[in-house]
Amino acid sequence: MKNLFLTLITLFFYCKIIAQTIFYENFENVNTTFDATPFYKNQAVYCNGHIRNNSNIDCYGTAFVGRLATDMTLRNGVGKFLFHGTYYPAANENTLGEVWGTQIPLTVQPNTQYALSFYIANVFANNAARIQPFINGVSLGTYVSAVGEGNSSWTRFSFCWQSGSATTADLSLRNLMDNAVGNDFALDEIRLEVASINQKETNYTVCFGESIQVGTKTYNTTGVYTDVFKGYNGCDSIIKTNLIVLPQITKSQNFAICRGESIRVGSNTYTQSGTYTDRLRSFQNCDSVVTTILAVNDFKTTTQSPVLCNGGVFRVGTKTYNVSGSYRDTFRSVNACDSIVLTNLTILQPYSMTQNLSICQGSRVIVGTKTYSTEGVYKDTLKSILGGCDSIVTTNLQVKNGSFFNQSATICTGEKWVVGSKSYTITGIYKDTLKNFSGCDSVVTTNLAVIKSKSHVQSIVLSPNQSIVVGTKTYACTGRYIDTLESFQGCDSVITTVLKGDNTNRIFIPNVFSPNDDKNNDLVLIYADEKCVRRTIKWAIYSRWGERVFYKENFQPNDSSFGWDGTFKGKILPPDLYTYFAEIEYADGSSDFIKGDITLIR
């Protein structure tokens, strides 16, 4: 980055002062009572405005003598300055803390820029005076204070003022510090001058990617930039910068070299294929980006394996070969790199073979362009697949006969009879041609009989405690049962048995119980033949007043954990007659509602 910051500070941070001073006061020609100057207001109102030199004592006695022994103008110990050591609150003054001012307004030019400057020194550093300048009753900027105390604390302050339409200027300085402790200071070198705006134009040319800094601004693109700064006297300083950013120069190049060679770009040397980017310095002293696409060609090696018949010749370049072997030849390729050809040459000798073949009756064998279907020995001369050389083939041909087979089969309905890749499920006569053990056709004739399955339905009404036997199974409960038996022919016979009757005789619920914890008849529960009864869907017991005192659902019969112990909500019920209702599901999926009475005794 090209940095202009220091240049701006040292050269341009000021207003150019035209040699025209409108007003200047250094108090050297003013006596201690201000009789000789028209430029100090309220001089008889209070004591704090005094001219002090090395021999003069201010109105506060000797306490401050020596702390400000040197003025700003002469610097010889006898010069004069305006000293303020008495605190007057601004509220008690018509001019709101005014410590100096012009009695007679100054004549100024309209629409002109002026610089008002003055020096301040602190007698004591604590509660330093806050001096605010005013022109025509309007404040300029913010208040200022000197730093330090004594002779070394003289500090110059400057403010810029645009006159606008004004033709006179009433100057005043006011102290805004309202603390009586400290707040002792001196004024000197009060000056009003004409100031013009300083302008500077600079031209810069930088490379792409670089920038310049003007004050706190950074610029990196071509353009005209204007920056305004405040000088030490508060006036504007304008810098116009004409910036040209040179474009980046880019170039792309392609190279092809042979393995072992290299190319050089700038200070870099490349020997491998790839894309390389280099930054070089152009004639404008800027970076130039060069992209190099490099192809490194290897020595090309080609391997070939020709096969020739005996007496043939193979040519490689200007060389000819007619004997089996490996040969190496070097040529110059189109990319100017060496090309190596490796030749593995094979010279075939005449070839002969004997084959023994067997075929079935009606088939044939082809040797070259010849066809044979009868037994015998045949000799043929053919071109081999290896180079097209002569090949003598001797064929010993055997012809085999086919076979025939008849079979009868019986299956049941739903079964199938498989012959080779065929499946049969219907009665009939079928002929199939298969391959026998010698690979010839074998004709199989199948006479198939399909026996239909038999079915029978029987309906029986069961007597109490009666059971029915079907095959190996015994049934004692109502329901529909399907059994598959094997007939004397070995096929299935389906028997459907429908048993009817009253299943309730398979269920027993006691009609009396005595829940007295004697381990005998303490519970009432549902007993049933589990072969006939699948589950109890619901079971409820009610008092003679219709209140439900017990309820269970979805449980197996004969389970004492679902029995009633004669209590309700943890309380023992009195002896009485109770009514029950139960919904029972049987093994065949049907269900019944049963009801009855239970007598509870104690």
N, C-alpha and C positions, 0 to 999 in steps of 0.2 A: 504494500500500500504506500502510495506517495502521500505523506502527511504534511498538510499546510498549516497545522494548528499553531506551531511556534511562530511561523512567519506572520500569521494574523495578529498574534498577541503583540509582537515587537514592532510591527509596522502600521497596523490599521486600526487598533482599538482606541482611537481617539477621534474627536471632532477637530477638523482643521480650523484653527483660530485665525480669522482675518485680522490684520493689524489695525483694529479699530476698538479702542477701549472706551466704553460709555461711562464707566464709573470705576474709581479706584480709591480705596481708603486704607492707609497703613498707620494712621494716628500719630505720625511723626510731627506734624505741624499743628497739633491740637493741644490746648493747655488743659490743666486738671479740671477746669470748670466747664469745658466744652464751649467756651465763648467764641472760639474761632472757627467752628464748623456748623454748617446748616444741616448736617446729615445725622444728627442723633436726636431722637424724640425723647420727651419726658425727662430731660436732663435735670430739671429742678425738683422732680417728684420724689426720687429716692436716691440713696447714697451708693447703690451698688454699681453704678456706672462711673468708673474712674480711669483716668489715664495713668499708667504706672510705668516708671523707669527705675533705674538702679538706685536713685537718690530719693525718690518720692515714696512716702508712706501712705497706704490706702487708709480708708476711714475705719478700719478694724484694728489699727495699731500695728504692732510688729510681728504678729503671729504668722503671717504669710510671707514675710520678707525672705528672699533667697530661694523660695520654692520655684518661682518663675523669674529668674534674674535676667533672662535673655529673650528678646522679642523675636518675631519671625522675620522681620524685614532686614534689620541691620546685623543681628547676631553678634553685637559687640558689648552687650551688657548695659548699654545706655539707651537703646531704642525703646519705643513706646508701643503699648497695646492696650486694648480695652479689657479691664478686669471686672469680674462680677463675683462678689463674695457674699451677698445678702440674698436670702430666699424671700421672694414675694409670690404668694400663690396666684395663679392665673386669674382666679375668681375675683381678686381685689384690684385687678388692673383692667383698664378699658381696652387694652390691646391684647388681652389673654396671654400673659407671660412673655410679652415682647421684650427682648434684651437689646435690640439694636434695630434701627430703621431709618429711612430717609424721610426728612420733613417735607422736602420738595420733590414731587415725582419727577423721574427722569424722562427725557424725550427719547422715544425709540421709533424704529421703522416698523410699519405693519408687515405681516407675513414674512418675518425674519426670525432665524434661529439664533438665540443668545445662550451664553454659558455664564452662570453665576457660580463663583467659587469663593472659599474662605478657609481660614485655618482655625482650629480649635485646640486648646491645651487644657488639661485637667490640673488643678492645684492638688486635689486629692482624688484618688481613683474610685473611692466608694461613692455610690449613687452619682455616677458621672452624668453631666448635663446631657439632655436629649434635645438637640438643636434641630428645629424644623424650619426650612426657608419658605417664605411666602412672596409672591409677586402679585400685586393688585388683589390681595386678600385670598389668593388661591395657593394651596400648598403644592410644593414641588417634590414628588417622590415621597419617601418616608424619612423620619427623623434620623440623625446621625449622632455618634458619640465618639470622642477621642479615646484612645487606648493608652493605659499607663498614667503616669503623673509627673509633674515637674517639667523641666526644660525639654526632656526627650519625648514628650507626648504631643508636640505640635503635629497635627494631622490635617492634610488638605482634603477638602470635600468639594465636589463640583456637581452642578445640576444643569440640565438642558431645559430651555424654555422657548416655546414657539409663541411669537407675539400675536399671531392671528390678526385681528382687526385693531388691536390696541396701538395707540400712539404714545402712551406714557407708561412708565413702570414704577410702581410704589414698592420698594424693597423693604422686607423686615425679616428678622430672625427671632424665633420664639423658643423658649425653654419649656419642654413638656414634662420635665422631671419635677414632681411636686413634693419631694422629700427634703426637709430642711437640713438633714445631716449630710455633710459633704456638699455635693452640688456646687462646687466652687470652680470657676473656669475663666479662660481668657479668650478673646477674639482678636484676629489680626488679618491683614491682607485680604480685605473684602473687595471683590472685583466683578464687574459685569462687562462682557465682551461679546462682539458679534462672532458667531461660530457657523461655519458652513458644514454641510454633510460631506464627509470624506468618501470618495468612491475610488475603487481600484478594480481594474479588469485584468484577469490573468488567463493565459492559454495553456492548456495541458494536453498532452497526448500520452495515453497509457496503453498497455497491451490488454488483450482479452483476459479476463479473470483478475485483473488488478483494479485498484480503486484509489481515489484520493479522499482525504478528509479535510473538510473546511469547518473549523470550530468543532461542533459535536455532530456534524452531518457527514455522511459517507456517500460518495457517488461512484457508480461503476458502469454507467451507461452513457452513451454519447448524448450531449445536451448542453443547454445554457442554464446555469444555476445562479440565483441571486440570494445572498445571505446578508442579513442585517445584524450588526453587533452593537453593543453599548460600549463606548469608550470610557476611559477613567473619569472624564468630566460629565458622563451621563448622556452624551450625544451619540447619534447613530453613526455607524461606519458601515458602508455598503461594499460588499465584494461580489463582483460578477465573474463567474468562472465559466470559460468556454472549454468544455471537455470533449475530447475525441477518443473513443475506445476503438482501437484497431481490431478488426475481425481476426478470428483465429484462422490460421492457414492450415488446411488439412489436405493430405495427399494419400492416395492408396496405390500400391504397386504390387505386381504379381511376379514372382520369380520361380523358376524350376531349375534345380541343379542335380547333379549326380551324387550318390552317396560318397562321402569323403571330401566333397567340396564345401565351400562356405560363401556367404555374402556378408558385407559390412554395411551397417547403417549407423552413421554417426560414429560413436565410440563402441558400438555393440557389434558382435560377430555372431551369426546364427548358422547352425549346421543341421538343425532338425526341422521337419515339417511343422508348420503352425502359423498362427497369426500373431504378429508382434506390433506393438505400438511404441514409438519413440518420439520424444520431444526434443526438437533441435532448435537452434537459435536462428531466426530468419534475418534478412538484411535490415529489417526494421528493429532488430534486437528484441523481438518478441518470440514466444514459443511457436514452433511449427510442428504440427502433429502428423507423423508419417506412419501409416498402417501398411505393414508388409505381410503379404500372404505368400508363404514359402512352401513349395512342394519339393521334397527331396526324393528323387527317383532312385530306387534300388537297381542293382544289376539284375536284369530280367533273366530268369533261368527257366527254360522250357524243357520238359522231359517228354519224349515220345517213344512209343514201343511198337514199331511196325512189325508185321508178320508177312513174310513172302514165301511163295512156293520155291522149291528147289530150282535154281537157274535164274531167279529174279534178281534185280538190282535196285537199291534204294539210294536216292540222291539227297544230300544235305549241302546247300550252297553249291560250291564247286567240287565237293567231294562225292564219290560214289562208293557204296558198300554192298557186298554180296555174300558176306560170311557172317554167321551169327556172332554177336558180341556187343560191347558197350563202347560208344564213341562220343567225344566231346569236341564241339566246335564253337568258336567265339566270333560274334558279329557286332557291328555297330548298329544300334537301334535307332528309331526315328527321333527319340529324345536325346540323341547324341551320347547315351550311356551304353556300356557294353551289354550285349545280350548273349547268354550262353545256352546252347542247345545240347541236351544230353539225349543220345539215341541208343535205345536198347533194341537191337535188331535180332529177330528170330527168323531163321530159314527153315521152313518145314520140309521134311522128307515125305515121300509117298506113304499113304496110310492105308492099312487094311484091317478089317474086323470081321468077326463071326458072331451071329446072333441066333439063338434058339427060341422060336416063338411057338405058342399053342393058341389055337382059336377054336371057337365052337362051330358046329355045323351051321352053314348059312352065313358065317362072318367072313371077312377078308382082311388082308394086311397089305399096306402100301409101302413100297421101298422105292424112293425117288419118284419116277413117273410110272412105275410098274405096280400092278395089283395082282395078288395071289390069293386063291381060296381053296386050293387042294394041297394035300401033303406033298413035300418034295424038298430038294435042295436047290437054291437059286443064288446066282452071283450077279451083282450089279456094280457098275462103276459110276460114282457120284462125285460132285464137287463138295468138299468139306466146308464147314462154316469158318474154319481157320484159314483165311486167305484164299479160299476158293480152289484149293489144290485137289488133285484126284484122290478119291478114297474108294477102295474095293471092299464091298460088303457081301458076305456070304450068309444066306438065310436058310436055316434048317426049320421047316414049317411042319407042325403037327396039327391035325384037325380032330376035335373031340365032338362026340354026339351028346344030345340033350337027354332028359328023363321025364317020366309021367308018374303021378301019385293021386290015389282016390282016398277020401276019408269021410266018415259020418260023425256028426256031433249033435249033442242035445244040451240046451241051456235053458235057464228059467227067464221069465219076463224081467227085464231090467238089467240082465247080464249081456255081455257081448263076446263074440268069437273072433279072434284075431288071426289073420293069415297074412304074413309079411307085414306090409304097412297098412293093410285094410282091416276094418272092423265091421262085423255083421251082427244085427240084432233082430232080424226078421227071418222066419222060416223060408228056406229056398235052397237052390243049387247054385254054387258060385265057382268060377274058374279063375285062378290066379297064376301068373307066370313069375317064378322066382329064380334066383341064381342058385345052382347046386354047388357042391363042394369043389367041383372043378371049374366053377365060374361060368358054366353054360346054363341055358334056360331049363327050368324044371317046371312043368305044368301041374298044378295042384287043383283037384276037383273036390269041393266040399259040399256034402249033403247035410244041411243044418235044420234041426227041429227046435222050435222055441216053445216051451211049455208055459202056459199062462198061470199066474199066481191065483190061489183060491182065497175067497173071503167069506166069513160067516158071522152073523149077528145073533146073539142070544139074549133074551130078556128074562130075568128071574126076580121074583118077590121073595125077600129073605124073611124067614121066621126068626123070632128072638133067639139069639145065640147061634144062628145058623151061619156057616161059611161055605164058600164055593172054591173048588180047585180047578185052575186052568193051566194046563202044562205043569210047570214047576212052581206056580204061584198060587197062593191062597188068598181069597178076598172075603171079608166079613162085614164090610161097611158098604152102604149105598154109594153109587157112583157109576161112571162109565170107564171101562178098562179095555185097552187094546193090547193084544198079545200076538206076537209073530212066532209061529211054530214051523217046523220043517216037515213037509209031506213025505210020503214014501218014495216019491220021485226025486227027493232032495231039494224041492223048491219051497218057497215060503208059502205058508197058509196063515192068513190074518184073521183072528177071531176077536170080535168086539163083544164084550159082556156088559150088559146094562143091569145093575142090581138096584132093586127098589125095596122100600120098607121103611120102618120107623127107626131113626137113629137115636131117638131120645132114650131108648132103653140102654144106650151105651154111656149115658150120663147119670151120675148119682150125686144128689145134694142132700145131706142129712136134714131131717125136719125138726131136730131137737139137739141142743148141746148145752154143756154146763161149764162156762169159763170160770172155774174156781181155782186155777193154778195147781190142780192135782195131777197134771200131765196126762189126763185122760179126758178126751172129748172137750178140750179147751178151745178149739177153733172149729169154725164151720167153713168149709171150702168146697170147690167144685172138683169132683172126681170124674174121670172119663177114660174111655179106651183111646189111647193116644194114636192108634192106628186109624180110628174113625174121626176123632175130633182134632182139628188142627190148632185152634186157639179159641179163647174167650174174647169176644170183641168188647163187650160191656157187661158189667155185673153191678147192680145197685140193690141196696136193702133199705126199706122204709119202715118207720114206726107206724103204729095204728093210726096216728094223727097225720100221716102223709109226709113226715119230715124224713129226708134222706139222711141216714146215719152212717152209710158205708158206700164207697164207690171205687171200682177199679176197672181198668180197660187194657186190652191187648196183652194177654198173658196166656201161658200154657196151663192146661189142667193139671191137677195133682200137685200144685206148687203151694206149699204152706205159707210162703211169704206173701201170698195174695189171699189169705184167709182172714175172716173177721173174728175178733176176740171179744165182742160184746161191749165195746166202748165207743164213745162218740166225743171227739174233741178232747180226748184224754180223760173223760169221765166214764165211770162204770154205769151202764144202763141197767134199769131194773128188769126183773123177770117179766116177760110179756110175749105176745105173739107178734112176729115181724114178717113182712112180706118182701120177697125178692123177685127181681126181673133179671134175666140174663139173655144176651145175644150170642149164639154159638156158631162158629164157622167149622164145617166138616172138611174132611180130607179132599172131597171132590169139588170144593169151592162153594157149595151151597151153604145156607145158614138158616137157623131157626131161632125164634124167641120162645123162651120157657119161663114159667113163673111158678111160685109156690110159697108156702109158709114155713117159718122157722120159729120154734118155741125155745126161748132162752130161759133156763132155770138156774137157780143159785143153790 
